């Protein structure tokens, strides 16, 4: 399928969603939201997809909202309606996908672009990439889940400092803080990205999905609640073909051949 603002393809268990407005640093427009939403519907409906890769074209990852769509001189804007209509559903769908979601930050991520990356499960970034908390420069609060993900990932002190000063983080600092998983030298970035995606696409998909669910659930659970959900998810995983294959491979001293079932 051809889209106006993204590139989307599927194959070998991998769905690749590339933001494709490089002339605007892949800033979000209403059309981009619609295109991404449609691509996610395709991912959700395709049982052959075992990992989603989210990345972007050009030199930047995502500059957040395209402010060219905002005519502030025409009167007050209900930005709450925008977040409820577009950004909130996008973040909820990414988090809820029953497959790993890898975000490969190829360049600057700013504003909602930061929040978008942080909604993914495994975030890697080029060493030359930067994370810019741009909301304070236009009098707004972080949205698209930014006020939730930041303090959970880096703690309140760093989240507040980063947000209130409109700070910029290098990829290396973002990794050091725990904001992302790994910063990768530019010359090795694409090779490591592809190796990661291939590894996850061949993994025990249901087990990975349930691990993702459990870890995300922990942010709002007590220890007792988390122990209960671990038991329930472990019960489900123990009934899968991949668990049987994993144990068999271990006993036979060979590499497992997971089918994602």
C-alpha positions in Angstrom: 0.0 0.0 0.0 1.2 3.5 -0.8 1.0 6.3 1.8 1.5 10.0 1.5 3.7 10.5 4.6 5.2 7.1 5.6 6.8 4.1 4.0 5.4 0.7 5.1 6.4 -2.9 4.2 6.2 -6.3 5.6 8.2 -9.4 5.1 10.1 -12.2 6.9 8.2 -11.6 10.1 9.1 -7.9 10.2 6.9 -4.8 9.6 8.9 -1.7 8.8 7.2 1.7 9.3 9.3 4.6 8.2 8.2 8.2 8.8 8.7 9.9 5.5 8.6 13.7 5.6 12.3 14.3 5.7 11.9 17.9 4.4 10.1 18.7 7.7 12.2 16.4 9.9 9.3 13.9 9.8 7.0 16.2 11.9 3.5 14.9 12.4 0.6 16.2 10.4 -3.0 15.0 10.5 -2.3 13.0 7.4 0.7 11.3 9.0 -1.4 10.3 11.9 -3.9 8.7 9.6 -1.2 6.9 7.6 0.5 5.6 10.7 -2.9 4.5 12.2 -3.7 2.6 9.0 -0.3 0.9 9.0 -0.7 -0.2 12.6 -4.1 -1.7 11.7 -2.3 -3.8 9.1 0.3 -4.9 11.7 -2.4 -5.8 14.2 -4.3 -7.9 11.6 -1.2 -9.8 10.3 -0.3 -12.9 12.3 2.9 -13.2 10.3 4.4 -10.0 11.7 6.5 -10.8 14.7 8.3 -7.5 15.2 7.7 -3.8 14.3 10.5 -1.5 13.3 9.8 2.2 13.6 12.3 4.6 12.1 12.4 7.6 9.8 13.8 8.9 6.5 16.4 11.6 6.1 18.6 13.2 8.8 16.0 13.5 11.6 13.8 11.0 13.4 10.7 13.2 14.3 10.4 16.8 15.2 7.1 16.3 16.9 4.0 18.2 15.7 4.3 20.2 12.5 3.6 23.7 13.7 2.8 24.8 10.2 -0.6 23.1 10.8 -1.2 25.4 13.8 -2.8 28.8 13.0 -2.5 30.4 16.4 -3.6 33.8 15.0 -7.0 32.4 14.0 -8.1 32.0 17.7 -7.6 29.6 20.6 -6.8 26.0 19.7 -8.1 23.0 21.6 -4.9 21.0 21.8 -6.5 18.6 24.2 -8.8 17.5 21.4 -5.7 16.9 19.2 -4.0 14.7 21.8 -7.2 12.7 22.5 -7.9 12.2 18.8 -4.4 11.4 17.5 -1.5 11.2 19.9 -3.1 9.2 22.7 -4.5 6.4 20.5 -1.2 6.2 18.7 0.8 5.7 21.9 -1.8 3.2 23.3 -1.6 1.1 20.2 2.1 1.0 20.2 2.3 -0.1 23.8 -0.5 -2.7 23.4 1.0 -4.4 20.3 1.5 -8.1 21.1 4.9 -8.0 19.5 8.2 -6.3 20.2 8.4 -2.7 18.9 11.9 -1.5 18.0 12.5 2.2 17.5 15.6 3.2 15.6 16.3 6.9 16.2 18.3 7.9 13.2 18.6 11.6 14.0 17.1 14.4 16.1 13.9 13.5 18.1 12.1 16.5 19.5 8.9 17.1 21.4 6.3 14.4 20.6 9.1 12.7 18.7 10.8 11.9 22.0 7.5 10.6 23.4 6.9 8.5 20.4 10.3 6.8 20.7 9.8 6.2 24.4 6.5 4.4 23.8 8.4 1.7 21.9 9.9 -1.4 23.7 13.5 -1.3 22.6 15.0 2.1 21.6 18.3 2.4 19.9 19.9 5.6 18.5 22.7 6.7 16.3 25.5 8.3 18.4 24.9 11.5 16.5 21.2 11.6 17.3 19.8 14.1 19.9 16.8 14.1 22.1 15.2 17.6 22.5 12.5 18.4 25.1 11.0 21.2 23.1 7.6 21.7 24.8 8.7 24.4 27.2 9.9 26.6 24.4 6.3 27.0 23.1 4.6 27.1 26.5 3.3 23.5 26.5 3.6 20.3 28.6 5.0 17.1 27.2 2.3 15.0 25.6 2.0 11.6 23.9 2.8 10.0 27.2 5.9 12.1 27.8 5.1 13.0 31.4 4.6 9.3 32.2 7.5 7.8 30.4 10.2 10.3 31.4 9.9 10.0 35.2 9.5 6.3 35.0 12.6 5.9 32.9 15.0 8.5 34.4 13.4 9.6 37.7 11.7 12.8 38.7 14.7 15.0 39.1 16.1 14.3 35.6 12.6 14.4 34.1 11.9 17.8 35.6 15.3 19.2 34.7 15.1 18.0 31.1 11.6 19.2 30.7 11.7 22.6 32.4 14.9 23.7 30.8 14.0 22.5 27.4 17.1 20.4 27.4 19.0 18.5 24.7 20.5 15.1 25.4 23.0 13.3 23.3 22.3 9.7 22.4 25.1 8.6 24.7 23.6 10.6 27.7 20.2 9.2 26.9 21.6 5.7 27.1 23.5 6.5 30.3 20.3 7.9 31.9 18.3 4.8 30.9 16.1 6.9 28.5 17.0 4.5 25.7 18.6 1.1 25.5 21.6 1.8 23.5 23.6 4.4 21.5 25.3 3.0 18.5 28.2 4.4 16.4 26.8 5.8 13.2 28.8 3.5 11.0 27.5 0.4 12.7 23.9 1.6 13.3 22.1 0.0 10.4 24.0 -3.3 10.8 23.1 -3.5 14.5 19.5 -2.4 13.8 19.0 -5.2 11.3 20.6 -7.8 13.6 18.3 -6.8 16.5 15.2 -6.9 14.3 16.2 -10.3 12.9 16.8 -11.7 16.4 13.4 -10.5 17.6 11.6 -11.7 14.5 12.9 -15.2 15.1 12.2 -15.2 18.8 9.4 -16.8 20.9 6.9 -14.1 20.0 4.2 -14.9 22.6 6.9 -15.1 25.3 8.3 -11.8 24.3 4.9 -10.2 24.1 4.0 -11.4 27.6 7.3 -10.3 29.0 6.6 -6.9 27.5 3.2 -6.9 29.1 4.5 -7.9 32.5 7.3 -5.3 32.6 4.9 -2.5 31.5 2.3 -3.7 34.1 4.9 -3.4 36.9 4.9 0.4 36.7 1.4 0.5 38.3 1.5 -2.7 40.4 2.4 -3.7 43.9 4.8 -6.7 44.3 1.8 -9.0 45.2 0.0 -7.9 42.1 3.1 -8.4 40.0 3.7 -11.9 41.3 0.1 -12.8 40.4 0.4 -11.5 36.8 3.7 -13.3 36.4 2.1 -16.6 37.4 -0.8 -16.0 35.0 1.5 -15.1 32.1 3.9 -17.9 32.8 0.9 -20.3 32.7 0.0 -19.0 29.2 3.6 -19.1 28.0 4.0 -22.7 29.2 1.2 -23.8 26.9 2.9 -22.5 23.7 4.7 -24.4 21.1 7.7 -22.1 21.5 8.2 -23.1 25.1 8.1 -26.8 24.1 10.7 -26.0 21.3 12.9 -24.0 23.6 13.1 -26.7 26.2 13.7 -29.4 23.6 16.4 -27.3 22.0 18.1 -26.8 25.3 18.1 -30.5 26.1 19.3 -31.4 22.6 22.0 -28.7 22.7 20.9 -27.0 19.6 19.6 -23.6 18.6 15.8 -23.3 19.0 13.6 -22.8 15.9 10.8 -20.7 17.2 7.6 -20.4 15.2 5.9 -17.6 17.1 3.2 -19.8 18.4 
